[in-house]
Amino acid sequence: MFDIGSGELLLILVVALLLFGGRLPDVARNMGKSLGDFKRGLSEGTRPLRDAGAQIDREIEETGKPPAPPPRAPPAG
């Protein structure tokens, strides 16, 4: 994915250590928590789409044809 060699990785780690010093474990922990929260939120955001898809699949299996689309609302104005 990222073509980073061992020399570049060592340089990145040294720069991170210089920038963050003793706070580096806290920074890494907070970044991990943030990434976990982001993934959890993304998963919760796609759940309604997956549920709707599963419902459509069940209706297709039961009736043999896809459900009719909901009626469209008239344009406002």
MDAnalysis code that builds the backbone (N, CA, C; Angstrom):
import MDAnalysis as mda
import numpy as np

u = mda.Universe.empty(231, n_residues=77, atom_resindex=np.repeat(np.arange(77), 3), trajectory=True)
u.add_TopologyAttr("name", ["N", "CA", "C"] * 77)
u.add_TopologyAttr("resid", np.arange(1, 78))
u.add_TopologyAttr("resname", ["MET", "PHE", "ASP", "ILE", "GLY", "SER", "GLY", "GLU", "LEU", "LEU", "LEU", "ILE", "LEU", "VAL", "VAL", "ALA", "LEU", "LEU", "LEU", "PHE", "GLY", "GLY", "ARG", "LEU", "PRO", "ASP", "VAL", "ALA", "ARG", "ASN", "MET", "GLY", "LYS", "SER", "LEU", "GLY", "ASP", "PHE", "LYS", "ARG", "GLY", "LEU", "SER", "GLU", "GLY", "THR", "ARG", "PRO", "LEU", "ARG", "ASP", "ALA", "GLY", "ALA", "GLN", "ILE", "ASP", "ARG", "GLU", "ILE", "GLU", "GLU", "THR", "GLY", "LYS", "PRO", "PRO", "ALA", "PRO", "PRO", "PRO", "ARG", "ALA", "PRO", "PRO", "ALA", "GLY"])
u.atoms.positions = np.array([
    [0.836, -1.176, 0.000],
    [0.000, 0.000, 0.000],
    [0.884, 1.244, 0.000],
    [1.616, 1.452, 1.067],
    [2.571, 2.545, 1.125],
    [3.943, 1.936, 0.932],
    [4.678, 2.445, 0.001],
    [6.001, 1.897, -0.272],
    [7.017, 2.606, 0.615],
    [7.012, 2.244, 1.915],
    [7.908, 2.862, 2.885],
    [8.966, 1.839, 3.275],
    [10.195, 2.216, 3.106],
    [11.288, 1.345, 3.492],
    [11.622, 1.507, 4.967],
    [12.559, 0.706, 5.444],
    [12.910, 0.764, 6.861],
    [13.582, 2.089, 7.224],
    [14.332, 2.679, 6.306],
    [14.976, 3.964, 6.576],
    [13.952, 5.082, 6.751],
    [12.958, 5.102, 5.862],
    [11.916, 6.130, 5.977],
    [11.095, 5.945, 7.247],
    [10.802, 4.694, 7.586],
    [10.029, 4.411, 8.793],
    [10.798, 4.863, 10.033],
    [12.076, 4.607, 10.067],
    [12.903, 5.041, 11.193],
    [12.920, 6.569, 11.301],
    [13.034, 7.250, 10.168],
    [13.013, 8.714, 10.163],
    [11.673, 9.242, 10.673],
    [10.577, 8.645, 10.259],
    [9.248, 9.066, 10.721],
    [9.128, 8.871, 12.224],
    [9.607, 7.758, 12.739],
    [9.535, 7.492, 14.172],
    [10.380, 8.484, 14.978],
    [11.554, 8.824, 14.471],
    [12.418, 9.792, 15.156],
    [11.751, 11.168, 15.180],
    [11.164, 11.582, 14.053],
    [10.485, 12.878, 13.998],
    [9.284, 12.880, 14.950],
    [8.527, 11.795, 14.981],
    [7.381, 11.707, 15.889],
    [7.840, 11.785, 17.342],
    [8.945, 11.122, 17.654],
    [9.468, 11.165, 19.017],
    [9.929, 12.574, 19.386],
    [10.530, 13.278, 18.447],
    [10.960, 14.648, 18.715],
    [9.768, 15.593, 18.898],
    [8.731, 15.394, 18.095],
    [7.565, 16.272, 18.174],
    [6.732, 16.032, 19.430],
    [6.499, 14.768, 19.746],
    [5.573, 14.451, 20.824],
    [6.253, 14.033, 22.111],
    [7.492, 13.627, 22.056],
    [8.250, 13.275, 23.252],
    [7.565, 12.209, 24.082],
    [7.403, 12.483, 25.367],
    [6.803, 11.511, 26.272],
    [5.311, 11.346, 26.077],
    [4.691, 12.243, 25.312],
    [3.252, 12.141, 25.079],
    [2.929, 11.176, 23.956],
    [3.928, 10.575, 23.326],
    [3.695, 9.712, 22.173],
    [2.731, 8.564, 22.480],
    [2.834, 7.862, 23.614],
    [1.852, 6.806, 23.893],
    [0.425, 7.346, 24.006],
    [0.263, 8.524, 24.609],
    [-1.072, 9.115, 24.722],
    [-1.613, 9.503, 23.348],
    [-0.757, 10.065, 22.527],
    [-1.172, 10.457, 21.181],
    [-1.594, 9.219, 20.386],
    [-0.816, 8.158, 20.460],
    [-1.141, 6.925, 19.740],
    [-2.444, 6.320, 20.266],
    [-2.640, 6.338, 21.581],
    [-3.865, 5.793, 22.170],
    [-5.084, 6.587, 21.701],
    [-4.969, 7.919, 21.716],
    [-6.080, 8.758, 21.274],
    [-6.373, 8.576, 19.786],
    [-5.340, 8.405, 18.992],
    [-5.556, 8.159, 17.569],
    [-6.261, 6.821, 17.355],
    [-5.892, 5.813, 18.125],
    [-6.553, 4.510, 18.023],
    [-8.014, 4.580, 18.426],
    [-8.300, 5.309, 19.501],
    [-9.695, 5.471, 19.928],
    [-10.499, 6.220, 18.872],
    [-9.903, 7.251, 18.309],
    [-10.601, 8.025, 17.279],
    [-10.894, 7.174, 16.053],
    [-9.936, 6.368, 15.655],
    [-10.140, 5.496, 14.505],
    [-11.238, 4.475, 14.796],
    [-11.253, 3.917, 16.008],
    [-12.305, 2.977, 16.388],
    [-13.675, 3.632, 16.391],
    [-13.763, 4.860, 16.917],
    [-15.032, 5.588, 16.910],
    [-15.493, 5.870, 15.485],
    [-14.568, 6.224, 14.614],
    [-14.902, 6.496, 13.222],
    [-15.454, 5.246, 12.546],
    [-14.789, 4.107, 12.747],
    [-15.254, 2.863, 12.138],
    [-16.621, 2.459, 12.687],
    [-16.819, 2.643, 13.991],
    [-18.100, 2.311, 14.610],
    [-19.208, 3.192, 14.048],
    [-18.938, 4.486, 13.909],
    [-19.921, 5.407, 13.347],
    [-20.231, 5.090, 11.898],
    [-19.221, 4.722, 11.141],
    [-19.423, 4.362, 9.748],
    [-20.289, 3.116, 9.645],
    [-20.046, 2.148, 10.519],
    [-20.836, 0.922, 10.526],
    [-22.286, 1.213, 10.897],
    [-22.499, 2.075, 11.886],
    [-23.856, 2.424, 12.288],
    [-24.569, 3.210, 11.191],
    [-23.837, 3.969, 10.418],
    [-24.435, 4.739, 9.335],
    [-24.878, 3.879, 8.171],
    [-24.207, 2.763, 7.937],
    [-24.579, 1.898, 6.819],
    [-25.594, 0.830, 7.223],
    [-25.875, 0.697, 8.508],
    [-26.821, -0.326, 8.969],
    [-28.210, -0.177, 8.342],
    [-28.797, 1.034, 8.270],
    [-30.124, 1.139, 7.643],
    [-30.131, 0.685, 6.182],
    [-29.056, 0.942, 5.457],
    [-28.988, 0.490, 4.070],
    [-28.930, -1.027, 3.979],
    [-28.140, -1.652, 4.857],
    [-28.067, -3.109, 4.852],
    [-29.401, -3.728, 5.238],
    [-30.079, -3.134, 6.235],
    [-31.382, -3.649, 6.650],
    [-32.410, -3.527, 5.533],
    [-32.412, -2.398, 4.829],
    [-33.346, -2.211, 3.721],
    [-33.061, -3.208, 2.600],
    [-31.791, -3.442, 2.322],
    [-31.428, -4.423, 1.300],
    [-31.869, -5.822, 1.678],
    [-31.718, -6.172, 2.952],
    [-32.150, -7.494, 3.411],
    [-33.664, -7.625, 3.314],
    [-34.395, -6.560, 3.627],
    [-35.857, -6.593, 3.529],
    [-36.289, -6.777, 2.075],
    [-35.628, -6.083, 1.164],
    [-35.952, -6.242, -0.256],
    [-35.657, -7.661, -0.708],
    [-34.544, -8.218, -0.269],
    [-34.212, -9.598, -0.624],
    [-35.276, -10.571, -0.126],
    [-35.756, -10.354, 1.123],
    [-36.813, -11.228, 1.661],
    [-38.097, -11.120, 0.840],
    [-38.458, -9.889, 0.449],
    [-39.669, -9.695, -0.338],
    [-39.542, -10.349, -1.708],
    [-38.366, -10.284, -2.301],
    [-38.153, -10.931, -3.598],
    [-38.287, -12.445, -3.458],
    [-37.733, -13.010, -2.393],
    [-37.836, -14.451, -2.180],
    [-39.280, -14.874, -1.960],
    [-40.057, -14.053, -1.236],
    [-41.439, -14.414, -0.932],
    [-42.354, -14.267, -2.142],
    [-42.218, -13.180, -2.887],
    [-43.152, -12.898, -3.979],
    [-42.604, -13.250, -5.352],
    [-41.320, -13.364, -5.487],
    [-40.713, -13.655, -6.779],
    [-40.479, -12.425, -7.635],
    [-40.846, -11.239, -7.124],
    [-40.596, -10.011, -7.872],
    [-40.225, -8.901, -6.895],
    [-39.505, -7.889, -7.364],
    [-39.109, -6.805, -6.455],
    [-40.318, -5.973, -6.032],
    [-40.241, -5.345, -4.865],
    [-41.360, -4.518, -4.411],
    [-41.501, -3.265, -5.266],
    [-42.716, -2.746, -5.299],
    [-42.961, -1.514, -6.049],
    [-42.292, -0.357, -5.321],
    [-41.759, 0.606, -6.061],
    [-41.138, 1.760, -5.390],
    [-42.197, 2.590, -4.682],
    [-41.826, 3.295, -3.630],
    [-42.788, 4.137, -2.927],
    [-43.235, 5.292, -3.828],
    [-44.438, 5.816, -3.610],
    [-44.893, 6.926, -4.456],
    [-44.034, 8.172, -4.208],
    [-43.840, 8.921, -5.268],
    [-43.019, 10.131, -5.167],
    [-43.875, 11.280, -4.705],
    [-43.311, 12.127, -3.886],
    [-43.996, 13.320, -3.420],
    [-44.027, 14.353, -4.531],
    [-45.122, 15.120, -4.607],
    [-45.164, 16.162, -5.650],
    [-44.127, 17.233, -5.361],
    [-43.611, 17.869, -6.389],
    [-42.588, 18.912, -6.173],
    [-43.174, 20.075, -5.363],
    [-42.350, 20.601, -4.508],
    [-42.780, 21.721, -3.668],
    [-42.744, 23.010, -4.488],
    [-43.721, 23.861, -4.234],
    [-43.632, 25.170, -4.849],
    [-44.791, 25.525, -5.601],
])
